[in-house]
């Protein structure tokens, strides 16, 4: 519903925490979270409780979720993590593939899966 109300203002974010990319399991707490953390899939909770600490969802999964939930093509969903964000934050050197902009980008397949990542014009993955 939020996307449909204003596609050009829709921005996807993630509350991904520091356990992103790590396997499921129990991890120690720290100054902000002084409890052991239980990571199960993308969900992180305080060990032994249902108290949610955060998730480990990546922006690529956010894009795929929006595609599925709003039934939109990838190019519309990608705008919510590129052009719309750059516009909302008044960043004129990024958000579009154009001469003079930063060459940081991710190549996605039609299904929204990451195929390659480029940082400062160099392929890193």
C-alpha positions in Angstrom: 0.0 0.0 0.0 2.8 2.4 0.8 4.5 1.8 -2.5 1.2 2.3 -4.4 0.5 5.6 -2.6 3.7 7.2 -4.0 6.2 5.0 -5.9 8.6 7.9 -6.5 8.8 8.4 -2.7 9.0 4.8 -1.6 12.3 3.9 0.0 13.4 0.5 1.1 15.5 0.2 4.2 16.8 -2.7 6.2 17.3 -3.0 10.0 20.1 -5.4 9.3 22.4 -5.8 12.3 26.0 -6.9 12.7 25.2 -10.6 12.5 24.3 -10.3 8.9 26.1 -12.8 6.8 26.9 -15.0 9.7 25.5 -18.5 10.2 22.6 -19.2 12.6 23.6 -19.7 16.2 24.2 -17.9 19.5 26.4 -14.8 19.6 27.6 -12.7 22.5 25.9 -9.4 23.4 27.8 -6.1 23.5 27.3 -2.6 24.9 24.1 -1.9 23.1 22.6 -5.4 23.5 23.9 -6.9 26.8 22.4 -10.3 26.2 23.3 -13.3 24.2 21.8 -13.2 20.7 20.1 -16.1 18.9 20.3 -15.9 15.1 17.7 -18.0 13.3 17.6 -17.3 9.5 17.3 -13.6 9.2 15.8 -13.1 12.7 17.9 -12.2 15.7 16.3 -12.3 19.2 17.5 -12.3 22.8 18.5 -15.9 23.5 15.7 -17.9 25.2 13.0 -15.2 24.5 10.8 -14.0 21.7 12.2 -10.5 22.0 13.3 -9.3 18.6 16.7 -7.5 18.4 16.6 -7.0 14.6 17.0 -8.8 11.4 19.8 -9.6 9.0 17.8 -9.0 5.8 19.8 -7.5 2.9 18.5 -4.8 0.5 18.5 -7.4 -2.3 15.9 -9.4 -0.3 14.0 -6.2 0.4 13.8 -5.6 -3.4 12.6 -9.2 -4.0 10.0 -8.8 -1.3 8.7 -5.6 -2.8 8.5 -7.2 -6.2 6.5 -10.1 -4.9 4.2 -8.2 -2.5 3.5 -5.2 -4.8 3.6 -7.4 -7.9 5.9 -4.9 -9.7 8.9 -5.5 -12.0 12.5 -5.3 -10.8 13.2 -1.9 -12.4 10.4 -0.3 -10.3 11.6 -2.0 -7.1 15.2 -1.1 -7.7 14.3 2.6 -7.8 13.3 2.3 -4.1 17.0 1.6 -3.2 18.6 3.9 -5.7 17.0 6.9 -7.3 14.4 7.5 -4.6 17.0 7.3 -1.9 19.4 9.7 -3.7 16.6 12.1 -4.3 15.3 12.1 -0.8 18.8 12.6 0.7 19.8 15.2 -1.9 22.8 13.1 -3.2 23.4 14.2 -6.7 26.5 12.0 -7.3 24.7 8.7 -7.0 21.4 6.9 -7.5 21.5 6.6 -11.3 23.9 5.1 -13.9 25.1 8.3 -15.6 28.4 9.9 -16.5 29.8 11.9 -13.6 28.1 9.8 -10.9 29.8 7.4 -8.5 30.4 4.0 -10.0 29.1 1.9 -7.1 26.4 -0.4 -8.2 25.0 -3.9 -8.0 24.0 -6.0 -10.9 20.8 -8.0 -10.3 19.3 -10.8 -12.3 15.7 -10.6 -13.4 14.7 -12.4 -10.2 16.5 -9.9 -8.0 19.4 -12.1 -7.0 22.8 -10.4 -6.9 25.0 -11.2 -9.9 27.9 -8.7 -9.3 28.9 -5.8 -7.2 31.0 -2.8 -8.3 32.6 -0.2 -6.0 34.3 2.9 -7.4 34.2 1.4 -10.9 35.9 -1.9 -9.9 34.1 -5.3 -9.7 34.4 -6.7 -6.2 32.1 -9.7 -6.3 
